[in-house]
Structures are given as C-alpha cells and as structure tokens.
C-alpha cells in the first residue's frame, strides 16, 4: 500500500498540477491518520437504527400472510398472488433505490424521507379493514416495502462511508446487525406476550414500532459522526448499476453470498415443519427460534475479534464449518430430542452472527474501494442495492427449491410417518450449499479480503 502511494505521488509531482493533487491527498491522509478512533458510543449510535428496521421486516414476512388469510372473503390464491407481486416489486426496486442514494449528497436525507412513510405503511399494513382488504394489502405493502428498502440501502451505504478502515467498517456492520437481531427477537416475542389474539398482538406491535422507529432513527442520525464528504454520482443510473456488477471482487463475494444465503434460507423456511413433525414439539418452536437469534447476538463480539485477529474470510469460513457440523448432527434427531436440537440452535445461531456481519463488512470495503486504488464511494448505494436484491431472492429461491422437493419426497405436514424427506431436505441440502460456499470463499480469500 505504501509503495503504491509513493509511486503515485512521485508520478504526480512531475508537474505543478500533480504536485497540488499530491499535496491534497497527503493532507487528507494526514487528517485521517491523526483522527481519533471512533468512540464506542458512536458505533452504538449508528447501529441503533437496525433495531426498528428488523422489527419491520419480521412481521411483513411472517405474520402478514396469516393475518390477511383470516379476513372473510380473502382467498389464499389471491393472497398468494398479491404477496408474490409485492415481493418481486420490492426486490427489483432495490438497485434503483441504491442508484438514487448515490445521487444524493447526503444519504441521511433519504432515511429522513423514509421514516414517516415506513411508520404509516406499518400501521396500515397491520390494521387490515374487513372491506377492501386486497387493495389495502397491496397499497400498504408497497408503501412499507418502498420505505423499508429506501431506508435500508441508504443506511447500509452510509455505514460503508463512515468507516475509515476495514476494522471500523466491520464494527459498524456488527453494531447494525446486532441491533437488528434484537429487533427480530422483539418482533417475534412481543405480539404473543401482549395478547393471545394475533390481530391484537400485531396492532400493539405496530404502535410500539412507531415511537421506536423515530427515537432510534434520531439517535442514529444525530449521534453518528458525519461521513467524509463525497461527490454524488453523476453518470447514467442504469449504466452505473451495471458497472457495479463489472467489479470482479464484488461478483465473487456475491456468488458466495448467494450460495451461503440459500443454505441459510432453506432451514429458515422449513424449521417450523421440522420442529412440529420430526421433533413432534410444535409448542417449543418459539423457544428454539429465540435461542437461535439470542445466540447470534451473544457470539457477534467473538466473530469481530476473530476477524480482526485472523481476517474476515477465514472467520467467515470457520462459521460455515461450525454450521455444517451442527446440521450434520440434526440429521440423526427424532421425536423428543429437544435438548440436542437446542444445542444445534445454539451452535447454528452462533454461526448466524458471522453470516450477518462479515460478508456485509467485506461489501462495505468493496463499496469504499478498500484495498485498491479506486474509490467507489459514489456507487456504494448501487452495491448495497444489488446485495439486498440478492438477499431477498435467496428467500424466494429457498422456498421454490425446498417445498417442491418435499412434495416429491412424499412429505405431508402433520404426517409423522413421512418425515424422512423432510429431514433430508432440512438437514442435508443446506450442508451441500454451505460446503460449496465455504470452498468458494476459501478459494477466493485473497480477492475477497483487503488490508485497507
């Protein structure tokens, strides 16, 4: 890095204009070198907004289908079509929102714009009317998806600019994802704790979500230091988005993310079936999920420490191997093996912390041109836009792959005698994808990792 920097300064000082540019670069480098490390409170301030964002995501994907299915006159076929259309639109718009973020001088303005829209969308979505429910669902879901995606892309891209080196970007990402896991646990637990009636519990969740959204959003916006001033992107939107995909390092990271993401989404899609019909312990489903996410929160600091000591790719690969070992054991479980499955949830949840933090931290480096002579910060929104699109498609691919396979294997929900196919798809298929992801990540480790 230092040799490259000296070579460039030497070339640029051959002429007066180059000397001015070199002096400017050296002054910026001097400021960054002299800058104090970011205080811990500012890492927490940045991460706080991840909590309400995660609170919004879980009910939209988990609770909304059941909530609207119970409305008289809402057929399951119509509900499925509406949900599919809204989710496809949601995934497709992420890169465009990322491009918009890149063309905005301060990404925080887009977060401010998204806050009231997200609050309105969530309150409307979780309070369906008895008349005109299909139109209400489509409108409120599109509003919620738009605001959520706009806030998420701008928030993630802003975080990549805040970090001055790989270590800071990793800690910022860990803070964001740690708060996000807390938000998931709250969204999963609160409705059932408040009321046994689903609609009442979700109504209470919506009205709790609104003040948390604005309070934690304000903490992030006003408690986080301003990022380095950047020049907004000025090229053609679609051209810039395609140019992002031309980055080899990004394409390789995205390939590992896709394979690893499917490996994670498969058990997420099937876990409730597995607990109900293989373990025959449906009443423990909530406890197992809570243990899984709490373990992810608890082990986040460990993965950050391992990443700083050994590198983010080796730490990420180690987490994949841990998940493989845990799920290899799950294949042997049967009815009543609750303690063994709790240990599996603990171990796989620990691996979740690395999955959420380390690849996103690697992406933040790529978005900032970490470890290269190129600075991509004007296109950080484009990178995170494509990233979020792939993350959402992973969930769709997991469902589209696993459910037909279960049907072919003869599995029927509630039939305890037909669970062999379920165990195979739930346990073994993720092992295949996770192993492929680990091999690819290790093979490309020198490309994926930077020393910025």
N, C-alpha and C positions, 0 to 999 in steps of 0.2 A: 504494500500500500504506500509506504513512504517513498520507495524507489519510483513508483509511478507518479506520485505527486511531484517529486523533484524533477523528473523528466519533463513533465508538463510545464512547470514553472520555468525551467531552462529554455524551453522552446518559446514560451510566450514572452520572455524578457528580451528576445532578439529585436523587438520593435517597441516603440513607446506605447502603442495601444495594448500590446500584450503585457507590458510591464504594469499598466494600470489595472488590467484584468487580474494579473497575478497578485498585485497588492490587495485588491478587493477580496480575492479568495483567501489570502493569508490572514486578512483582518477577520473574516468570518470564522476561519479555523481557530484563530486566537481567542475569539469570543467564546466559541463552543468549548475549547479546552479549558478556559478559565471559569466557565459556568459551574455553579454549584450543582451537585447531584439533585435530582428532583426529590423533594421531600415525600415521605411516605404518605402523608395526608393527601397529597395531590394525586398519587396513584389511586387511592381510595375514592377521591372525588370523581376522577374520570370513570372508574368502574361502576359507580352507583347507578348510573342510568341503565346499565344492563339488567338491573332487577325488574323494573316495570316492563321493559321490552320482553323479557322472558315470561313475565306474568301474562302478557297479552297473547303470546304465541301458544301457550298450552291449551287454554280453553277453546281457542279458534280451531285447533286441530283435533282435540279430544272430546270436548263437551258439546260443541255446536251441533254436530250431526244428530246426537241423541236428543238434544233439546228441541230441535225443529221436527224431528221424526214423531214426537208426541203430540204435535199440533193437529187437530182434526182436519182432514182433507189434504194433508201433505203426504203424497205418496213417496215411497222410498226411491222409486225410479226417478221422479222429478227431483228429489233432494240430491240424489247422486249426480245427476246431470248438472245441477246448479253448483254443487261443490267442486266438481271437476272443472267446469268452465272458469270459476273464480280462481282456482288454484293455478290453472295454466296461465291465466292472465297475470296473476301475481308473480309467477316465476319469470315470465317473459319480459316483464317491465323492469326488473332489477338492473340489467346492464344500462338501460336508458336512463334510469334514475342516477346510476353511477356517473354517466356522462354529464348529466345536469349538475351533479355535485362538483365535478371537475371544472365546470364553467362558472362556478360561484366563488367569489373572492373569499368568503368565509363560510365554511361548511356549517358552522353553528346556526346560521340563519335558516338553513333547511330544517334543522332539528326544531327550532322555534316554530316554524311553519307547521311541522308535523304534530306537535304536541296537542293543540286543540282538536285537530282532525282525528287523531288517534283516540282521544278521550271520547269524542262524540260517537265515533264508529263503534267503540267497545260497548258503551252504554246502550246504543241502539241494537247492536247485534245480540246482546244478552237479555234484551227485553222484547221478545217477539210478540207481535199482535196476533190475535186469533183470526183476523180477517186480512187478506192480502199478504200472508206470510211469505210466499215465494218472492214477490217483488221486494219486500222488506229485507229478506235474507240476502238477495243479490246486491241490493244497494248498500246495505250496511257492511257486508263483507268486502265489497270492492273498496269502500272508503277506508275500512280498517286495514286491509292489505296495502293500499297505496301509502297510507300514513306510516304504517309499520316499516315497510320497505324503504321509504324515503329516509326515515329517522335512522334505521339500521345501517344503510350504506354510508350515509354522511358521517355517522358516529364512528364506524369502523375506519373509514378513510382518514378522519380527523386524528384518530388514535395513532395511525401509522406515521403521521407528521409530527406528533408530539414527542415521540421517542427520538432521542439524539443518537442512539446506537442500538445494536441488537439486544443488549441486556435490558435497556429501558423499554423497548418495544415488547419484549417478552413479558415483563412485569405489568405493563399496561394491559396487554391482552389477558393475562392471568387474572387481573383485577376485574376486568369486564366479564369474563366468563365465570369467575367465582360468584359475583353478584347475580349473574344470570342463573346459575344453579340454585341459589337461594330463592330467586323468583319462581323457578319451576316448582320447588318444594312448596312454597306458599300457595301458588295457584292450584296445586294438586290437593293440598290438605284443607284449605280454608272453606270451600263450599260444603264439604261433608261435616266439618266441625260446627258450622253455623246452623245447618238445617239438614234434616233427612230428605227434604224435598229438593230435587235437583234445580228447579227453576228458582226457588227462593235463595238457595245457596249461591247460584251464579249471579243473581241480582245483587246480593250482598258483595260478592267479589267485584262486580263492575263498579259499584260505588266506593269500594275501598281502593280500587285501582286508580281512580281519577286523582285523588289528592297525592297518592304516592308518585304518580307519573309527574305531576308538576313540581313536587317538593324535591324529588331525586333528580329530575331534569334540571332544576335550578342549581342544585348542588354541583352537578357536573359542569354546567355551562359557566358558572361563576366561581367555582372552586378549583378549576383546572387552568394551568397557565396557558397563555396564548401560544399557538404554534408558530413556527418560523414563517414569515410572510412568503407567500408563493405567488407565482404568476398563473392566473387561471388559464386553462386550456383554451386555445383559440381555433383549432382545426375543425374539420367537419366531424360531427358527432359519430356517425357510423364508421367513418374511416379510422377515428381514434380507437373505437371499441375493437375493430378488427386488428388494429396494430397491437393492442394489448395481447391478443392471442398469438401474435408473432414472437413473443418472448419465450425462448426455449425453456428457460428455468421455470417460468410460470406454467407452461404446458405440462412439464414433468410433475411439478407439485400438484397440479390439478388432476393429473392421471392417478397419482397415489391417493389423493383426496377422494376421488370418485370410487375407487375400489374399496378403500377403507371405509368410506361412508356407507356403501351398500352393506358391508359386513356389520356395521353398527345398526343400520336401519332394519335389517332382517329380524334380529331378536326383539327390537323395539316394536315391530309390527306384530310379532307372534307371542310375546311374553305372557299376555293375559290368557291366551289359549293354553299355553304350556302349564301355567300355574293351575288353571281350572281342571284340565283333563289329564295331564301327566302326573302332577303332584297331588291332584284332587284336593286343592286347598285354596279355592277361589277367595275365601274370606281373608286370606293373607296377602292378596295382590297389592293392596295399598302399602302395606308394611314393607314388602320386598322392593317396591319402587322407591319408597322413601329412603331405605337403606342404600340403594344404588346411587341415588343423587347425593345423599349426605356423604357417602364415601368419596364421590367425585370432588366435593368441596374440601373435605379433610386432606386429601392427598395432593391438592394443587400445589402447595408450597414445596412438596418433595420434588415434583416434576420440574418446577422452576429451578430448584437447587441443582438437580441432576443435569438440566440443560446448560446451566452456567458452568458446571464442572466438566462435562463430557461433550457438550454440543447438543443442539436441539434434535437433530435427526437421530443420533444414537439413543437419546432418551425416548423419542417417539417410537422407535423400533422396539425398545425394551418394553414399552407399554403394550405394543401389539402382541409381543410374545407372552406377556402376562395374561392378556385376554384370551389368547389361544390356549394356554394351559388351563385357565378357568373353564372355558367352554368344552374342552376335551373331557373334563370330569362330568359336565352336565349330561352328557350322553348316557351315563350309567344310572341316572336317577329314575326313581319311580314314585308311586303313591306314598305319601307320608315322609319323604326325605326333605323335611323343611329346614333342618339345621344345615345340611350340606348345601342346599340351594341358597341359604342366607350367606354362607361363606363365598359362594360363587358371585352373588350380588355385590358383596364387599370387594372382591378382587376385580371384577369387571368394572365396578364403579370407580375403583382407583384408576384403572386404565382410562376411563372416560375423561378424567381431568386432563390427561396428556392429549387426548384426541381433540378436546375443545381448545386447548391453549397453544400447543406447539406448532401445528400447521398454520394456524391463523397468524402466529408470530413470524413464521417464515414468510408468509404472504406480505406482512407489513414491511419486512425488509425489501422484498421484491418491489413493492409499491413505491418505496423510497429510493430505489436504486442501490440498496445496501450491498456493499462488496463489489460494486462496479464503478466505472467512470461515468455512467449515465444516471441522471436523476429523473425518476419517473413520477415525482410527487404530483405533477399536474394531472396525472392519469390514475391516481390512487383510487378514485371512485369507480373507474372502469374495472380495475382489478377486483375490487370487492363486489361490484355488481355481477360479474361473471361467477365469482365464488358463491354468492348467495343463490344464484340461479341453479348452480350445480347441487348445492346443499338441499334445495327444495326438490329437485328432480330425483335425488337419491331416495327420498321417502316414497315417491311415486314408483320408482323402479323396484324398490324392495317389495312393495305391495303387489305390483304387477308380476313379479317373479315368484314370490313365495305362495300367494294364495292359489294360483293355478296348479302349482306343484303339489300343494296339499290336496287339492281336488283329485289330481291324477293318482296320488298315493292312497286314495280312499278314505281320507280323514273326514269325519263329520263332527262338528262341535257338539260336545255333550256325550259322545260315544267313547267310553273309556277303553273299549276293545280295539279301537282303530288309531291308536296314538303312535304307532311305530313310525309312520310317515311324518307326523308332526315333530317327533324327537329328531329325526334325521334332518329335516329342513331347518328346525330351530337351532340345532347344535352344530351339525356338520357343515352345512352350507356357509355359515359365517366363518368357520375355520378356514375354508378354502380361500375366500376373498381376503381375509385378514392376512393369511400367509403370503398371498400374492402381493398385497400391499407392502408387507414388511420386506420382501425380497426386492421390490422396485425401489423402495425408499433407501435401502442399504446400497443397492447398485448405483443410485444417482446421488448418494450422500454428498459428494464433492460439488455437485452442481446445486443442490438444494440449500446447502449450508453456506453461510457467508461469515466473514470475520470483521464485519463493519463495526 
